[in-house]
Amino acid sequence: MAAVYNDANFEAEVLQSDKLTVVDFWAPWCGPCLALSPTIDALATEYDGKINVGKVNVDENPNLSVEYGVTSIPCILYIKNGEVVDKQVGAAPKSAFEKKIQQHL
């Protein structure tokens, strides 16, 4: 299961992590976000211990959305050593996420 990131824990759990972190910016009213959710959870399980995978609810954490320029959702950021190293907007097959993860491991 993917972690839940928010304004309170984003710095410690994402930016200060020494692992690649995949962050899914989503909202409960977003159909494509809900369709993508099982894929994000599967990635979290598959890569457990190797990378961090989590979700940010944009309605509950608007400051993070603004800070990272999230204007369309779902928006997946790949963050490593406190920096965004890649970005993917829109739903995609699991293989597309796996390819990006492998590029940044």
DSSP file (Angstrom, degrees, kcal/mol; ACC not computed):
  #  RESIDUE AA STRUCTURE BP1 BP2  ACC     N-H-->O    O-->H-N    N-H-->O    O-->H-N    TCO  KAPPA ALPHA  PHI   PSI    X-CA   Y-CA   Z-CA
    1    1 A M              0   0    0      0, 0.0    52,-0.1     0, 0.0    40,-0.1   0.000 360.0 360.0 360.0 137.8    0.0    0.0    0.0
    2    2 A A        -     0   0    0     35,-0.2    52,-0.3     1,-0.1    39,-0.1  -0.367 360.0-112.8 -70.3 147.9    1.3    3.4   -0.9
    3    3 A A  E     -a   54   0A   0     50,-2.7    52,-2.3    -2,-0.1     2,-0.6  -0.290  24.3-120.6 -72.0 163.9    2.2    5.9    1.9
    4    4 A V  E     -a   55   0A   0     50,-0.2     2,-0.3    52,-0.0    52,-0.2  -0.952  29.2-167.5-110.4 117.3    0.2    9.0    2.5
    5    5 A Y        +     0   0    0     50,-3.0    52,-0.5    -2,-0.6     2,-0.3  -0.797  14.5 159.4-103.7 147.9    2.3   12.2    2.2
    6    6 A N     >  -     0   0    0     -2,-0.3     4,-2.0    50,-0.1     3,-0.4  -0.864  57.0 -76.0-151.1-177.2    1.1   15.6    3.3
    7    7 A D  T  4 S+     0   0    0     -2,-0.3     4,-0.4     1,-0.2    54,-0.1   0.847 125.9  51.8 -56.0 -35.3    2.3   19.1    4.3
    8    8 A A  T  4 S+     0   0    0      1,-0.2     4,-0.2     2,-0.1    -1,-0.2   0.841 122.5  23.9 -75.1 -34.8    3.4   17.8    7.7
    9    9 A N  T  > S+     0   0    0     -3,-0.4     4,-2.9     2,-0.1     5,-0.4   0.484  93.3  93.9-113.1  -2.2    5.5   14.8    6.6
   10   10 A F  H  X>S+     0   0    0     -4,-2.0     4,-2.3     1,-0.2     5,-1.7   0.914  87.1  49.3 -60.5 -46.2    6.6   15.6    3.0
   11   11 A E  I  4>S+     0   0    0     -4,-0.4     5,-1.9     3,-0.2    -1,-0.2   0.951 119.0  36.9 -57.8 -52.3    9.9   17.2    4.0
   12   12 A A  I  45S+     0   0    0     -4,-0.2    -2,-0.2     3,-0.2    -1,-0.2   0.908 125.7  35.8 -70.4 -43.8   11.0   14.3    6.3
   13   13 A E  I  <5S+     0   0    0     -4,-2.9    -3,-0.2     3,-0.1    -2,-0.2   0.741 133.1  18.9 -88.2 -23.3    9.6   11.3    4.3
   14   14 A V  I ><5S+     0   0    0     -4,-2.3     3,-0.8    -5,-0.4    68,-0.4   0.805 126.6  38.5-110.8 -59.7   10.2   12.5    0.7
   15   15 A L  I 3 <S+     0   0    0     -5,-1.7    -3,-0.2     1,-0.2    -4,-0.2   0.837 121.8  42.2 -69.1 -33.5   12.8   15.3    0.5
   16   16 A Q  T 3 <S+     0   0    0     -5,-1.9    -1,-0.2    -6,-0.3     2,-0.1   0.441  90.1 112.0 -93.1   0.9   15.1   14.0    3.1
   17   17 A S    <   -     0   0    0     -3,-0.8    64,-0.5    -6,-0.2    65,-0.3  -0.454  60.5-148.7 -73.9 145.3   14.9   10.4    2.0
   18   18 A D  S    S+     0   0    0     -2,-0.1     2,-0.3    63,-0.1    -1,-0.1   0.382  77.1  81.0 -91.1   3.4   18.0    8.8    0.4
   19   19 A K  S    S-     0   0    0     -5,-0.1    62,-0.3     1,-0.1    32,-0.1  -0.752  94.8 -95.5-105.6 154.3   15.7    6.6   -1.8
   20   20 A L        -     0   0    0     30,-0.4    32,-2.7    -2,-0.3     2,-0.5  -0.468  44.0-155.0 -58.8 136.3   13.9    7.4   -5.0
   21   21 A T  E     -bC  52  79A   0     58,-2.8    58,-3.0    30,-0.2     2,-0.6  -0.983   9.2-156.3-124.9 125.6   10.4    8.5   -4.1
   22   22 A V  E     -bC  53  78A   0     30,-2.9    32,-2.7    -2,-0.5     2,-0.5  -0.887  15.2-167.7 -99.7 120.3    7.4    8.2   -6.4
   23   23 A V  E     -bC  54  77A   0     54,-3.1    54,-2.7    -2,-0.6     2,-0.7  -0.946   8.9-158.3-118.6 120.6    4.7   10.7   -5.4
   24   24 A D  E     -bC  55  76A   0     30,-2.8    32,-2.9    -2,-0.5     2,-0.6  -0.865   6.3-156.4 -97.7 111.7    1.2   10.5   -6.9
   25   25 A F  E     +bC  56  75A   0     50,-3.2    50,-1.7    -2,-0.7     2,-0.2  -0.813  35.5 148.5 -87.2 123.4   -0.7   13.8   -6.7
   26   26 A W  E     -b   57   0A   0     30,-2.5    32,-3.1    -2,-0.6    33,-0.4  -0.833  37.5-142.4-146.3 175.5   -4.4   12.9   -6.9
   27   27 A A    >   -     0   0    0     -2,-0.2     3,-1.5    30,-0.2     7,-0.2  -0.986  26.0-123.2-146.7 149.7   -7.9   13.8   -5.7
   28   28 A P  T 3  S+     0   0    0      0, 0.0     6,-0.0     0, 0.0    -1,-0.0   0.687 111.5  53.8 -68.0 -17.2  -10.9   11.7   -4.7
   29   29 A W  T 3  S+     0   0    0      4,-0.0     2,-0.7     5,-0.0    -3,-0.0   0.444  85.5 100.6 -93.8  -0.8  -13.1   13.3   -7.4
   30   30 A C    <>  -     0   0    0     -3,-1.5     4,-2.2     1,-0.2     5,-0.2  -0.773  57.1-161.3 -93.8 109.8  -10.7   12.5  -10.2
   31   31 A G  H  > S+     0   0    0     -2,-0.7     4,-2.2     1,-0.2     5,-0.2   0.923  91.6  47.7 -56.3 -51.3  -11.7    9.5  -12.2
   32   32 A P  H  > S+     0   0    0      0, 0.0     4,-1.7     0, 0.0    -1,-0.2   0.851 110.6  54.5 -61.0 -32.4   -8.3    8.8  -13.8
   33   33 A C  H  > S+     0   0    0      2,-0.2     4,-1.3     1,-0.2    -2,-0.2   0.922 109.1  46.8 -64.8 -43.8   -6.7    9.2  -10.4
   34   34 A L  H  < S+     0   0    0     -4,-2.2    -1,-0.2     1,-0.2    -3,-0.1   0.870 111.1  52.1 -67.0 -36.2   -9.0    6.6   -8.9
   35   35 A A  H  < S+     0   0    0     -4,-2.2     4,-0.3     1,-0.2    -1,-0.2   0.841 111.4  47.9 -67.2 -32.2   -8.2    4.3  -11.9
   36   36 A L  H >X S+     0   0    0     -4,-1.7     4,-1.9    -5,-0.2     3,-0.9   0.713  89.0  86.9 -79.3 -22.3   -4.5    4.7  -11.3
   37   37 A S  H 3X S+     0   0    0     -4,-1.3     4,-2.4     1,-0.3     5,-0.2   0.846  85.0  51.6 -52.5 -45.1   -4.6    4.1   -7.6
   38   38 A P  H 3> S+     0   0    0      0, 0.0     4,-2.1     0, 0.0    -1,-0.3   0.860 109.6  52.1 -62.7 -32.4   -4.3    0.2   -7.8
   39   39 A T  H <> S+     0   0    0     -3,-0.9     4,-2.3    -4,-0.3    -2,-0.2   0.916 109.5  48.4 -67.1 -43.1   -1.2    0.6  -10.0
   40   40 A I  H  X S+     0   0    0     -4,-1.9     4,-2.1     1,-0.2    -1,-0.2   0.916 112.4  49.0 -63.5 -42.8    0.4    3.0   -7.5
   41   41 A D  H  X S+     0   0    0     -4,-2.4     4,-1.9    -5,-0.2    -1,-0.2   0.890 110.1  51.5 -63.3 -38.9   -0.4    0.6   -4.6
   42   42 A A  H  X S+     0   0    0     -4,-2.1     4,-2.9     2,-0.2    -2,-0.2   0.898 108.8  50.5 -65.3 -40.3    1.0   -2.3   -6.7
   43   43 A L  H  X S+     0   0    0     -4,-2.3     4,-2.6     1,-0.2    -1,-0.2   0.896 107.8  54.1 -62.7 -40.0    4.3   -0.4   -7.3
   44   44 A A  H  < S+     0   0    0     -4,-2.1    -1,-0.2     1,-0.2    -2,-0.2   0.903 113.7  41.8 -60.9 -41.6    4.5    0.3   -3.5
   45   45 A T  H >< S+     0   0    0     -4,-1.9     3,-1.0     2,-0.2    -2,-0.2   0.930 115.5  48.9 -70.5 -46.4    4.3   -3.4   -2.8
   46   46 A E  H 3< S+     0   0    0     -4,-2.9    -2,-0.2     1,-0.2    -3,-0.2   0.868 120.3  35.5 -63.2 -39.1    6.6   -4.5   -5.6
   47   47 A Y  T >X S+     0   0    0     -4,-2.6     3,-2.5    -5,-0.2     4,-2.0   0.181  81.7 149.4-103.3  16.3    9.3   -2.0   -4.8
   48   48 A D  B <4 S+e   51   0B   0     -3,-1.0     4,-0.1     1,-0.3    -3,-0.1  -0.271  74.3  13.1 -54.2 127.8    8.9   -2.1   -1.0
   49   49 A G  T 34 S+     0   0    0      2,-0.6    -1,-0.3     1,-0.1     3,-0.1   0.139 121.7  68.0  91.3 -20.0   12.3   -1.5    0.6
   50   50 A K  T <4 S-     0   0    0     -3,-2.5   -30,-0.4     1,-0.3     2,-0.3   0.828 112.6  -1.3 -97.7 -42.0   13.9   -0.3   -2.6
   51   51 A I  B  < S-e   48   0B   0     -4,-2.0    -2,-0.6    -7,-0.1     2,-0.4  -0.866  72.2-109.9-138.4 171.3   12.0    3.0   -3.2
   52   52 A N  E     - b   0  21A   0    -32,-2.7   -30,-2.9    -2,-0.3     2,-0.4  -0.888  29.0-172.5-104.3 140.6    9.3    5.0   -1.5
   53   53 A V  E     + b   0  22A   0     -2,-0.4   -50,-2.7   -32,-0.2     2,-0.3  -0.997  18.6 145.3-133.4 129.0    5.9    5.3   -3.1
   54   54 A G  E     -ab   3  23A   0    -32,-2.7   -30,-2.8    -2,-0.4     2,-0.3  -0.944  35.1-120.2-155.8 177.0    3.1    7.5   -1.8
   55   55 A K  E     -ab   4  24A   0    -52,-2.3   -50,-3.0    -2,-0.3     2,-0.5  -0.925   7.7-157.1-127.6 146.9    0.2    9.8   -2.6
   56   56 A V  E     - b   0  25A   0    -32,-2.9   -30,-2.5    -2,-0.3     2,-0.7  -0.986  17.3-140.8-122.8 119.7   -0.6   13.4   -2.0
   57   57 A N  E  >  - b   0  26A   0    -52,-0.5     4,-1.4    -2,-0.5     3,-0.3  -0.709  11.5-155.7 -77.4 115.2   -4.3   14.4   -1.9
   58   58 A V  T  4 S+     0   0    0    -32,-3.1     7,-0.2    -2,-0.7    -1,-0.2   0.789  89.7  56.8 -67.9 -27.7   -4.2   17.8   -3.7
   59   59 A D  T  4 S+     0   0    0    -33,-0.4    -1,-0.2     1,-0.2   -32,-0.1   0.873 114.1  38.5 -69.3 -36.3   -7.5   19.0   -2.0
   60   60 A E  T  4 S+     0   0    0     -3,-0.3    -2,-0.2     1,-0.2    -1,-0.2   0.645 126.2  36.6 -87.9 -16.2   -6.0   18.5    1.4
   61   61 A N    >X  +     0   0    0     -4,-1.4     4,-1.4     1,-0.1     3,-0.6  -0.453  62.7 154.4-135.3  61.0   -2.5   19.7    0.6
   62   62 A P  H 3> S+     0   0    0      0, 0.0     4,-2.3     0, 0.0     5,-0.2   0.799  71.0  63.5 -63.7 -28.1   -2.8   22.6   -1.9
   63   63 A N  H 3> S+     0   0    0      1,-0.2     4,-2.8     2,-0.2     5,-0.2   0.904 102.4  48.8 -63.7 -40.1    0.5   24.1   -0.8
   64   64 A L  H <> S+     0   0    0     -3,-0.6     4,-2.0     2,-0.2    -1,-0.2   0.893 109.6  53.0 -65.5 -39.0    2.4   21.1   -2.1
   65   65 A S  H  <>S+     0   0    0     -4,-1.4     5,-2.8     2,-0.2    -2,-0.2   0.926 113.2  43.0 -61.3 -44.9    0.5   21.2   -5.4
   66   66 A V  H ><5S+     0   0    0     -4,-2.3     3,-1.5     3,-0.2    -2,-0.2   0.934 111.9  53.8 -66.4 -46.6    1.5   24.8   -5.9
   67   67 A E  H 3<5S+     0   0    0     -4,-2.8    -1,-0.2     1,-0.3    -2,-0.2   0.841 115.8  39.1 -58.3 -35.4    5.1   24.3   -4.7
   68   68 A Y  T 3<5S-     0   0    0     -4,-2.0    -1,-0.3    -5,-0.2    -2,-0.2   0.260 112.1-115.5-102.5  11.6    5.6   21.5   -7.3
   69   69 A G  T < 5 +     0   0    0     -3,-1.5     2,-0.9     1,-0.2    -3,-0.2   0.811  50.3 168.8  64.9  32.6    3.6   23.1  -10.1
   70   70 A V      < +     0   0    0     -5,-2.8    -1,-0.2    -6,-0.2     3,-0.1  -0.697  11.4 150.9 -82.3 109.4    0.9   20.4  -10.2
   71   71 A T        +     0   0    0     -2,-0.9     2,-0.4     1,-0.2    -1,-0.2   0.567  63.5  39.6-113.9 -16.7   -1.8   21.8  -12.4
   72   72 A S  S    S-     0   0    0     18,-0.0    -1,-0.2   -47,-0.0    18,-0.1  -0.986  86.4-107.4-132.9 144.6   -3.3   18.6  -13.8
   73   73 A I  S    S+     0   0    0     -2,-0.4     2,-0.1     1,-0.1   -47,-0.1  -0.938  90.1  43.9-128.5 153.6   -3.9   15.3  -12.0
   74   74 A P  S    S+     0   0    0      0, 0.0    16,-3.4     0, 0.0     2,-0.4   0.481  76.0 168.0 -69.2 145.2   -2.9   12.6  -11.8
   75   75 A C  E     -CD  25  89A   0    -50,-1.7   -50,-3.2    14,-0.2     2,-0.6  -0.991  17.9-160.9-130.7 122.3    0.6   13.9  -11.7
   76   76 A I  E     -CD  24  88A   0     12,-3.6    12,-2.4    -2,-0.4     2,-0.4  -0.913   5.1-165.8-110.5 122.3    3.4   11.6  -10.7
   77   77 A L  E     -CD  23  87A   0    -54,-2.7   -54,-3.1    -2,-0.6     2,-0.6  -0.861  11.3-150.2-106.0 141.1    6.7   13.1   -9.5
   78   78 A Y  E     -CD  22  86A   0      8,-2.5     7,-3.2    -2,-0.4     8,-1.2  -0.955  22.0-172.5-108.7 114.6    9.9   11.2   -9.2
   79   79 A I  E     +CD  21  84A   0    -58,-3.0   -58,-2.8    -2,-0.6     2,-0.4  -0.928  10.3 172.8-118.7 129.8   12.0   12.7   -6.4
   80   80 A K  E >  S- D   0  83A   0      3,-2.8     3,-1.8    -2,-0.5   -60,-0.1  -0.998  70.7  -5.3-138.6 131.9   15.5   11.8   -5.5
   81   81 A N  T 3  S-     0   0    0    -64,-0.5   -66,-0.1    -2,-0.4    -1,-0.1   0.856 130.4 -55.3  53.5  38.0   17.9   13.5   -3.1
   82   82 A G  T 3  S+     0   0    0    -68,-0.4     2,-0.4   -65,-0.3    -1,-0.3   0.475 118.2 104.2  79.7   2.6   15.3   16.3   -2.6
   83   83 A E  E <  S-D   80   0A   0     -3,-1.8    -3,-2.8   -68,-0.1     2,-0.6  -0.913  75.9-116.8-120.1 144.3   15.0   17.1   -6.3
   84   84 A V  E     +D   79   0A   0     -2,-0.4    -5,-0.3    -5,-0.2     3,-0.1  -0.679  34.1 174.1 -74.8 119.3   12.3   16.3   -8.9
   85   85 A V  E     +     0   0A   0     -7,-3.2     2,-0.3    -2,-0.6    -6,-0.2   0.574  63.3   5.0-104.0 -13.1   14.1   14.1  -11.4
   86   86 A D  E     -D   78   0A   0     -8,-1.2    -8,-2.5     2,-0.0     2,-0.3  -0.980  58.8-156.7-164.4 161.2   11.1   13.2  -13.6
   87   87 A K  E     -D   77   0A   0     -2,-0.3     2,-0.4   -10,-0.2   -10,-0.2  -0.997   3.4-171.4-146.8 141.9    7.4   14.0  -14.0
   88   88 A Q  E     -D   76   0A   0    -12,-2.4   -12,-3.6    -2,-0.3     2,-0.5  -0.984   7.9-161.2-138.0 124.1    4.5   12.1  -15.6
   89   89 A V  E     +D   75   0A   0     -2,-0.4   -14,-0.2   -14,-0.2   -16,-0.1  -0.911  55.6  16.3-110.3 130.7    1.1   13.6  -16.1
   90   90 A G  S    S-     0   0    0    -16,-3.4   -14,-0.1    -2,-0.5     2,-0.1  -0.060  96.2 -54.6  98.0 160.3   -1.9   11.4  -16.6
   91   91 A A        +     0   0    0    -18,-0.1    -2,-0.1    -2,-0.1   -58,-0.1  -0.396  58.7 171.0 -70.3 148.9   -2.7    7.8  -16.1
   92   92 A A        -     0   0    0     -2,-0.1    -2,-0.0    -4,-0.1     5,-0.0  -0.957  38.2 -81.6-151.5 163.8   -0.4    5.3  -17.8
   93   93 A P    >>  -     0   0    0      0, 0.0     3,-1.3     0, 0.0     4,-1.1  -0.322  44.2-109.1 -69.0 157.6    0.2    1.5  -17.7
   94   94 A K  H 3> S+     0   0    0      1,-0.3     4,-2.4     2,-0.2     3,-0.3   0.847 117.0  62.9 -54.6 -37.3    2.3    0.0  -14.9
   95   95 A S  H 3> S+     0   0    0      1,-0.2     4,-2.1     2,-0.2    -1,-0.3   0.827  97.7  56.3 -60.8 -32.6    5.1   -0.7  -17.3
   96   96 A A  H <> S+     0   0    0     -3,-1.3     4,-1.6     2,-0.2    -1,-0.2   0.892 109.7  45.0 -67.2 -39.0    5.5    3.1  -18.0
   97   97 A F  H  X S+     0   0    0     -4,-1.1     4,-2.6    -3,-0.3    -2,-0.2   0.901 111.4  53.0 -69.4 -41.0    6.0    3.7  -14.3
   98   98 A E  H  X S+     0   0    0     -4,-2.4     4,-2.6     1,-0.2    -2,-0.2   0.884 106.6  53.4 -62.1 -38.4    8.4    0.8  -14.0
   99   99 A K  H  X S+     0   0    0     -4,-2.1     4,-1.7     2,-0.2    -1,-0.2   0.929 111.1  45.3 -62.2 -45.6   10.5    2.1  -16.8
  100  100 A K  H  X S+     0   0    0     -4,-1.6     4,-1.2     2,-0.2    -2,-0.2   0.893 111.6  52.6 -66.4 -39.1   10.9    5.5  -15.2
  101  101 A I  H >X S+     0   0    0     -4,-2.6     4,-0.8     1,-0.2     3,-0.8   0.940 109.1  49.4 -60.6 -46.5   11.6    3.9  -11.8
  102  102 A Q  H >< S+     0   0    0     -4,-2.6     3,-0.5     1,-0.2    -1,-0.2   0.852 106.2  57.3 -62.4 -34.4   14.4    1.8  -13.4
  103  103 A Q  H 3< S+     0   0    0     -4,-1.7    -1,-0.2     1,-0.2    -2,-0.2   0.803 114.7  37.2 -64.0 -29.1   15.9    4.9  -15.0
  104  104 A H  H <<        0   0    0     -4,-1.2    -1,-0.2    -3,-0.8    -2,-0.2   0.377 360.0 360.0-111.0   3.4   16.3    6.7  -11.7
  105  105 A L    <<        0   0    0     -4,-0.8    -1,-0.2    -3,-0.5    -2,-0.1   0.512 360.0 360.0 -68.8 360.0   17.3    3.9   -9.3
